[in-house]
Amino acid sequence: MKPDIEMLNHKTIVDFIGSIFDRRGGEEYLGEPVTMGEHMLQGATIAEQNGQSEEIIVAALLHDIGHFTSEFGTFTMDDTEDRHHEHAGAEVLEQFFPRVITDCCRYHVAAKRYLCATRPEYFKRLSEASIHSLNLQGGAMSPDEVAVFEKNPNLDTIIAVRYLDEAGKRPDMETPDFWHFAPMVQRQVDRHSRVNA
C-alpha cells in the first residue's frame, strides 16, 4: 500500500525514496538508452566525481523523482502530452528538502528551454528523446521568459543540474546505487528540518 505523503517525515523520507529506486529504478526512461534509475544515478555520480557540491549531487539524484509521484499516495498525474513531472516532483520534495534542491527539480525542464535560447551550442547535447520533449514543453524560451528565469537566486545550481541531466544517459556507465548517496540525501533533509523547525 502506498503511503499518504503526510505519513512521511524527515526520518522516513530517505528510506522511502530509496525503496522507489530499488523497486522502480529499472523502468524505461522515455526512449533513452538508460533506465530511470540509471539516469538519475549517473547524474549524481558524475557530479560527485567532478567534486560538485552536495546540493548539486542530491539535486541531480532526485530531479526526475516526479516520474514516480504516484508512489506518494496523495499525488497523481494525468497522462497528458506533457505530464509536468518537474512540478509534481517539486511538490513532493519541497516538504523535505531545501529550496535549492526543490528548484533544481521544479525548473530542470525550464533550464533546458533557457539553455536552448541562450547557449545555441547546448542544443547539440540533446538526445533525440530530449528534443522531442523540448517541443512538447514549449521549445526555447522567449526573451521575456529568459529575463524572468534569470532572476531565480538558484540559477547557477539549476543550470549545473541541467547539464548533468543531459550527461546522465550513457548506456555503459557503472554507478553506485541509491544507498551510496543516502547519507548526503539525509543531510539535506536534516538541514531543511532544522531551518523549518
N, C-alpha and C positions, 0 to 999 in steps of 0.2 A: 504494500500500500504506500502511495506517495504521501509524504508529509505535507501538511499545510505550512507555508513559509513561517507563520507565526510560531510554529513549534521549534524552529531552528534558532540557534543563538550563537554567540561568538565562540562558545566552547564546542559546538557540534557542526558548524558550517563547513569546516575544512574537511573533516571526515566524510561529510555528505557529498561534497564536490568530488572528493577522491573516489567515492563509490560510483559516481557518474562516469568518471574517466574509466574506471575498471569495467563497468557494465556496458557502456555505450561508446567508448572511445573508438571502437572498430567500425563505426558507421561511416558510410560514404560521405565524402566532403564535396558535394556539389560539382561532380565531374572532374575533380582534381586527382592527381595520381597518388594521393595520400588519404588516410582516414581523418576523421575529425580530430581524434586524439593525437595522431601523429602530427597534424598541422599545428596544433597549439603547443605541443611539447617541443617541436622543432623551433618555434619562435622563441620560447623561453630558454632553450638550450643555447641557441645562437647568441642571445642576449647575455647569458651567463658566461659563455666562452669569450665574449668580447669585453667582459668586465663592466657591463652596464649596471645601472642601479637596481636595487631590489624592487623598487616600484615598477620599473620597466619590465623586469623579468616576470613578475607576478601579473602585470597587465597583459603581457604577451601570452602568458599561460591561460588567462581567463577571458580574453577579448571576444571569443566566439561562444561563450557559455550560453548565450541567448538561443542557440540552436537546441538547447536542452531544457528550456524553461518549463516545459510540461512536467518536468520532474519535481517542480516546487509546489505542486498542488493547486495553489490559487491562481497560477499564471497559465493562460492558454494563448495560442496564436492562431489566427485564421490563416488558412493555406491560400494566400493570395499570391500575386506575381512576385511582389517583394514583401517578404514576411517581417521585415523590420526587426530582425533578430538583435540588432545592436541596441535598440531601445528596450526590448524585453529583457535582455541580459543586464543592462544597466539598472533596471528597476529591481532586479534581484540583488545585484552587487552593492548598490548604494546603502542597503541596510546593514552591511557588514564590513565594507572596505572604505578607505579614504577616497575623497573625491577624485584625486588624480587617477586612480585605478578605474573608478567608475567612468570618468570622462574618456579614458582610452577605449573602453568598451562602447560607450554611447556614440562616440564620434569617429570610430575607425572606418566606417563607410564614408562619412563626410570627408575624412582625411584623404581617402582615395580620390574623391571628386576634387578636393582642394589641390592636391599634388598634380593632377592631370591639367588643372587650369594654370598653375604657377610654375611647374617644372616639366616642360614638354617631354624631356627625356625619360621621365618617370613612366609614361605610358608604355614604353618599350619593355618594362619589367613585368607588365601584366600578363598573366596566363590567358588563354582563350576563355576559360570559365570566368575569370575576373573581369574581362572586357564585357562579356555577356551580362554579368550582374551590374557592372557600371552603367550600362544602357538602361537597365531596369530601375536603377537608383537615381536617374536624372542626368547622367553624363557629367562632364566637367562643370565646376561651379561658374556662375556668372561673376563679374567684378563685384557686384554688391554682396553676393554670398561670401566671396573671398574676404571682403572688408570686415564682415561680421565675424567670420570664423577666426580671423587673426586676432580678435580681442580675447579669445579664451586664454586664461592665465596658464593653462597646462598645454599650450600648443606644441611646444618642443617635444614633450613626452608623448603626446598623441601621435605626432609625426614619426617619432622613433619606433613606436609600436606598429605603425602602418607599414614601415619598411620591413619590420620583422614578419608581419603578416604575409607579405609577398615572398619573403625568403623561405618561409616555412612550408615549402611544397616540394621537397626533394624525396623522390621515391626510394632512395638508397641510404638515407641518413639514419644512423642509430642515435637514440636518445635515452636518457634515464626515464623512469616512469614518473607519474604524478608525485609519488611519495618522496622522491628526491627533493622536490620543491616544497613539500608540505610545511616544513618549519618556517620558511620565509613567508609563505601564504599566511600562516598563523600569526607571524609577527605583524603583518599588515592588518589583519583582523584585530589584533590586540591594540594596535595603535589607534585604530578607529574607535574601538570600545573605550579607551582611556579618554580620548578627546570628547566623546559624546556621553561620558558617564554623568 
